[in-house]
Amino acid sequence: MQSPSIAASSCTSAGGGACGGVLAATPNDGSGSGGGLEEDQLQAWVGLNKLGQDLEGLVTSAPLEDCHFYSDAEIIVAEGVTVPVHRCILAARSPFLRRIFAEKQREQQRVDLAELAGGTGKIGRQALMIVLGYFYGGKFQRIEEECSGVTCMDSQCPHVACWPVIEFLLELLFVGSLFQVSDLKSMAQDRLLRLLPKTPAENVLQIAAAAAAQQGCEALQEMCLPILARSNTPALAIEKSLLAHAPALVRDIAQLRHRLGIHPVDAAEDKRWRRVYKALDSDDVELMGMLLSESNSRVDSVYALHYAASYCDRKTLTELLDLGLGDVNLRDRYGYTVLHAATLRRVPEVVGLLLGKGASPLDTTPEGYTALQVSRRIARNIESLESAEAREDWLRDRICVEILEQADRANPCPVFPVPMGERELLMRLLYLENRVAFARLLWPRECKVVLGLSQLDTTKEFSMEDTSSLMDLNKEPTRSDTDINSSLLQRVNALQRAIEVGHRFFPRCTAILNSYMDDGSFEHECIQNRRIPEDQLRLLAKLKRVTDDKQLSEAYQRDVEEHHNLEHHNFGDNACLYSN
């Protein structure tokens, strides 16, 4: 049980003046003149402690439906999840929230933390529940437990200062600053200060950026300065992360590096590089080529691939790679390969693109980590899929890990014979269309990556958008409009490429699709595979019930027969199959 003196401190620190008055003299301060006074004080403390526990239970232990029933406001966190709260309690405990609630209409009591943050930080549900427990119960009882439960996906990591731990502490720092809870802000800052010597340089850069965006975090910035100056962090990465909020810190890091002789920079060379990078920022690969020719430079000499993998659009990186003028496994002057830069960016499409162009997943960073290890130490390990499914960051990081895991594994894709006849071609196309459609329903994020890697996401009929308006269904197609067989064959080949990419990088999804599309025995696969969430299991079961329907099966066969008669067929819902 918490001591009376600590409980009094917790109550008074968040603005609970009445609570502090009752506990001004605790049983341990020696102010009591008799046993009766001490007993009264103890009873008062026990009563207030019970009150805090009961109030905290409103948000931490009550069933979610009860929370929504008794609450009169909602807070929307980074994952898009709504947390029910009580305005009267939060308004009494936080002047900031009191002002926010006062500005809103009574029937519109929803607070979106992303809007309040204004792009300077984010707050997840876990961090919000800690500050709510403080507002309701008057103490930070769960912080140690919550921090110890935050881990990354690397089983070899001690989970002391990996990115998920640092990210969680930064969320606590931000929520303490946003809600004006000085105790929480100080606690998070102190813990970060203790972890800084053990923190990887790329995480130190994120800490410095977060500290620069908050007031009262000068100690964090000062401690980050020498660590970043002595690290292998590229100067351009430091500028892009810190220049907006802490230009003085960027200048101090550059000056310290100059004094120590670390990563010396030639002014003329740096100017030439930055001109090339500006062209890449404008997605102008042709201009970049002109600038390189003008200065007698090469793509590798300015590390253009590293820059594009870190900051540019995937289309720009693809154009640059297609030129074939750069070494995809080249190390920059800090010792990182292009794949390392893409892994730190945490964009699955870029990681998969580089692997497809021959990037080696076995090359290590100067610290001795492969790209897979780096990605695993970035991705948070979440046991509960229900809470993870709503979190885009977690899904993106997990896909990066999955792609890198399959990079050095042999996943041979079965070779399908080229359809010879018109009917065989049409049947093959319908099979591929259905397969891709199921994949989009079950794994939309993975499917988006696959379409991007196979360069189909920029083609209108292959995009994730509705394609029902691609063709006038009232107009009968003629062979003079297009070579139908050629169009169908091109589409079959394009879809086959996408399936091959999916087979290489997502064999887990491919196995389930195979079991469903080929023999229908997918239930056992799904139940055994714990990575498939319940909503996808229900969707698979629903799809099976639909496809097992006899009438639908007969209708499907009739549709095939109608499509086979190319002179007089009705396009129906598959009109997009015949578009160019």
HELIX and SHEET records of a PDB file:
HELIX    1   1 PRO A    4  SER A   13  1                                  10    
HELIX    2   2 GLY A   17  VAL A   22  1                                   6    
HELIX    3   3 GLY A   35  THR A   60  1                                  26    
HELIX    4   4 LEU A   64  TYR A   70  1                                   7    
HELIX    5   5 ARG A   87  ARG A   93  1                                   7    
HELIX    6   6 PRO A   95  GLU A  103  1                                   9    
HELIX    7   7 LEU A  113  ALA A  117  1                                   5    
HELIX    8   8 ARG A  125  GLY A  137  1                                  13    
HELIX    9   9 ILE A  143  SER A  148  1                                   6    
HELIX   10  10 TRP A  163  LEU A  178  1                                  16    
HELIX   11  11 SER A  182  LEU A  195  1                                  14    
HELIX   12  12 LEU A  196  LYS A  198  5                                   3    
HELIX   13  13 ALA A  201  ALA A  213  1                                  13    
HELIX   14  14 GLU A  218  ALA A  229  1                                  12    
HELIX   15  15 ALA A  235  LEU A  242  1                                   8    
HELIX   16  16 PRO A  247  LEU A  260  1                                  14    
HELIX   17  17 ALA A  267  ASP A  281  1                                  15    
HELIX   18  18 VAL A  285  GLU A  294  1                                  10    
HELIX   19  19 ALA A  304  TYR A  311  1                                   8    
HELIX   20  20 ARG A  314  ASP A  322  1                                   9    
HELIX   21  21 VAL A  338  ARG A  345  1                                   8    
HELIX   22  22 PRO A  348  GLY A  356  1                                   9    
HELIX   23  23 ALA A  371  ILE A  378  1                                   8    
HELIX   24  24 LEU A  385  ALA A  388  1                                   4    
HELIX   25  25 GLU A  392  ALA A  407  1                                  16    
HELIX   26  26 GLU A  422  LEU A  442  1                                  21    
HELIX   27  27 PRO A  444  LEU A  453  1                                  10    
HELIX   28  28 LYS A  460  PHE A  462  5                                   3    
HELIX   29  29 ILE A  484  PHE A  505  1                                  22    
HELIX   30  30 PRO A  507  ASN A  514  1                                   8    
HELIX   31  31 SER A  515  ASP A  519  3                                   5    
HELIX   32  32 GLU A  523  GLN A  528  1                                   6    
HELIX   33  33 GLU A  534  THR A  547  1                                  14    
HELIX   34  34 LYS A  550  HIS A  564  1                                  15    
HELIX   35  35 GLY A  572  TYR A  578  5                                   7    
SHEET    1   A 3 THR A  82  VAL A  85  0                                        
SHEET    2   A 3 ALA A  73  ILE A  76 -1                                        
SHEET    3   A 3 ARG A 110  ASP A 112  1                                        
END                                                                             
